């Protein structure tokens, strides 16, 4: 019998939704957008952790173009001095014809922050800047999925640009249908249930 790897359904554009039982403070109630997944490991960014730092304060040229809130998001615990930028391209734009863009999945692309924002912005409908990223080594993510730490679901381009004050964790879980949707009702603190 051939055993299917626990992370077999993970691919660029997937979301890793933290299970209610995952209490690691770096990932509690997070939604991670997978940017890359291959044999050597997995790389993604947490979509629902805005910081208090404005994009304008660290990347002045990109600040006015960041989606609201115009804050740097905490992409994960790895390399927090590194900035990554994800954008959703406008309908009809082809990433292959745009300098400074690397396709991730569908209209979602990584933006080279050394590019000229004014030349890219007409082709982009929104972007978000992340400090750091979330990373897993060989077999690490498969082990965490096997343990029940993550729920793997398809992502939508708008998840990357989720509006401020949105419970992205709950919203993503609710759209999965039953019984997974019930997890969205899990209390933040079980002791207060």
HELIX and SHEET records of a PDB file:
HELIX    1   1 UNK A   55  UNK A   58  1                                   4    
HELIX    2   2 UNK A   60  UNK A   63  1                                   4    
HELIX    3   3 UNK A   95  UNK A   97  5                                   3    
HELIX    4   4 UNK A  117  UNK A  120  1                                   4    
HELIX    5   5 UNK A  121  UNK A  123  5                                   3    
HELIX    6   6 UNK A  140  UNK A  147  1                                   8    
HELIX    7   7 UNK A  157  UNK A  161  5                                   5    
HELIX    8   8 UNK A  168  UNK A  174  1                                   7    
HELIX    9   9 UNK A  180  UNK A  185  5                                   6    
HELIX   10  10 UNK A  190  UNK A  192  5                                   3    
SHEET    1   A 7 UNK A  50  UNK A  54  0                                        
SHEET    2   A 7 UNK A  71  UNK A  74 -1                                        
SHEET    3   A 7 UNK A 124  UNK A 136  1                                        
SHEET    4   A 7 UNK A  41  UNK A  46 -1                                        
SHEET    5   A 7 UNK A  31  UNK A  38 -1                                        
SHEET    6   A 7 UNK A  14  UNK A  18 -1                                        
SHEET    7   A 7 UNK A 150  UNK A 154 -1                                        
SHEET    1   B 6 UNK A  50  UNK A  54  0                                        
SHEET    2   B 6 UNK A  71  UNK A  74 -1                                        
SHEET    3   B 6 UNK A 124  UNK A 136  1                                        
SHEET    4   B 6 UNK A  78  UNK A  89 -1                                        
SHEET    5   B 6 UNK A 108  UNK A 111 -1                                        
SHEET    6   B 6 UNK A 101  UNK A 105 -1                                        
END                                                                             
